[in-house]
Amino acid sequence: MRNIMEIIKKRESVRTYDENRPIEGEILAQLKEIIQGKQVGPMNNKIRFRLLDMGKVSGQELRKLGTYGIIKGARFFLLGAVEDKEGSLEDYGYCLEKLVLQATALGLGTCWLSGTFRRSSFARQIEITPEELLPAISPVGYPAGRKRFVEKLFKAGTRSDKRKPWEKLFIGSDGLLPLPPEEAGKFKEVLEAVRLAPSSGNLQPWRIIRDEDGDFHLYLKGKREGKRPEGRIDSQKIDMGIAMCHFDLVAEERELKGGWARIEALKDSEPPLGDLEYISTWKEKEKA
Ligand SMILES: Cc1cc2nc3c(=O)[nH]c(=O)nc-3n(C[C@H](O)[C@H](O)[C@H](O)COP(=O)(O)O)c2cc1C
């Protein structure tokens, strides 16, 4: 993907698709090519993806593949399955966001869905095993010219075109004070890419602390202290993977070499700012 920042800025949730404009053969072939094979996330979970063509699903099954009226006019959906292990939701977020951005680069619209779809019916379409999860899906297609009322309502409700300011998201090495953009140096755009990421309910739960060695520690800020969801699909873990994906893609384009690794000691230690949950650390590779 070239001009990754541009693609990140271009991506927005599309909930109304153009029913009269099918994905052309060449673009469809490229899309199929992109999702082929197993993909692996930074926490080493493998994910298999499938492009579901609703046009090939029988009538009875088709009626069950609903999105509660949220998505309209989409013929194709991206679905994935991952084994339910540590880091699987982060890895799913990471890998599906990469596909979402590649689809955006092809001129297609997408929309992350982790709540408003009939999970069990879609799970059947990817022949999910008892060990696997289907954390989220996305329609793919050309956006319709006009957005519907429900879509406008959703966008207004989540203030989806807005993001929190830098100082709320990025923290300096004392673990308390904000890291101003001018102090982020060559990582300014990398962090900006994280800030622009989509997140469930647009809650933007990512927080990054840069320590004195220049390592970036990613944390999840809980919606409400002590009330993390108990279910197997925690959308905010998916959000974490999406942020990691944006970080990596822009770092890679800027030739900043490094990668994510979980520091075991940080997992159990008390985070500096209270209700933060440690996720992973991005470390720059030593330069030769
Ligand atoms: C993990 C995840 C789950 C989401 N689940 C839903 C969903 O179930 N239904 C929906 O309409 N939008 C869903 N969204 C879309 C977000 O509301 C949207 O990304 C956010 O408001 C920012 O808007 P934007 O994508 O247009 O930039 C989800 C987004 C993410 C990242």
PDBQT file of the ligand as one rigid body, heavy atoms in Angstrom, charges set to zero:
ROOT
HETATM    1  C1  LIG A 301     -14.123  -3.089  16.570  1.00  0.00    +0.000 C 
HETATM    2  C2  LIG A 301     -15.198  -2.197  16.000  1.00  0.00    +0.000 A 
HETATM    3  C3  LIG A 301     -16.522  -2.587  16.079  1.00  0.00    +0.000 A 
HETATM    4  C4  LIG A 301     -17.544  -1.804  15.509  1.00  0.00    +0.000 A 
HETATM    5  N1  LIG A 301     -18.842  -2.268  15.552  1.00  0.00    +0.000 NA
HETATM    6  C5  LIG A 301     -19.812  -1.562  14.913  1.00  0.00    +0.000 A 
HETATM    7  C6  LIG A 301     -21.130  -2.087  14.841  1.00  0.00    +0.000 A 
HETATM    8  O1  LIG A 301     -21.436  -3.152  15.383  1.00  0.00    +0.000 OA
HETATM    9  N2  LIG A 301     -22.051  -1.382  14.140  1.00  0.00    +0.000 N 
HETATM   10  C7  LIG A 301     -21.758  -0.214  13.507  1.00  0.00    +0.000 A 
HETATM   11  O2  LIG A 301     -22.631   0.360  12.866  1.00  0.00    +0.000 OA
HETATM   12  N3  LIG A 301     -20.507   0.328  13.573  1.00  0.00    +0.000 NA
HETATM   13  C8  LIG A 301     -19.529  -0.322  14.253  1.00  0.00    +0.000 A 
HETATM   14  N4  LIG A 301     -18.239   0.170  14.284  1.00  0.00    +0.000 N 
HETATM   15  C9  LIG A 301     -17.916   1.420  13.585  1.00  0.00    +0.000 C 
HETATM   16  C10 LIG A 301     -17.579   2.582  14.539  1.00  0.00    +0.000 C 
HETATM   17  O3  LIG A 301     -18.755   3.104  15.099  1.00  0.00    +0.000 OA
HETATM   18  C11 LIG A 301     -16.810   3.658  13.744  1.00  0.00    +0.000 C 
HETATM   19  O4  LIG A 301     -15.606   3.107  13.279  1.00  0.00    +0.000 OA
HETATM   20  C12 LIG A 301     -16.483   4.886  14.581  1.00  0.00    +0.000 C 
HETATM   21  O5  LIG A 301     -17.660   5.537  14.958  1.00  0.00    +0.000 OA
HETATM   22  C13 LIG A 301     -15.592   5.889  13.817  1.00  0.00    +0.000 C 
HETATM   23  O6  LIG A 301     -16.207   6.271  12.605  1.00  0.00    +0.000 OA
HETATM   24  P1  LIG A 301     -15.511   6.052  11.195  1.00  0.00    +0.000 P 
HETATM   25  O7  LIG A 301     -15.272   4.575  11.039  1.00  0.00    +0.000 OA
HETATM   26  O8  LIG A 301     -16.479   6.593  10.185  1.00  0.00    +0.000 OA
HETATM   27  O9  LIG A 301     -14.201   6.820  11.206  1.00  0.00    +0.000 OA
HETATM   28  C14 LIG A 301     -17.221  -0.578  14.876  1.00  0.00    +0.000 A 
HETATM   29  C15 LIG A 301     -15.877  -0.183  14.815  1.00  0.00    +0.000 A 
HETATM   30  C16 LIG A 301     -14.873  -0.975  15.353  1.00  0.00    +0.000 A 
HETATM   31  C17 LIG A 301     -13.448  -0.549  15.228  1.00  0.00    +0.000 C 
ENDROOT
TORSDOF 0
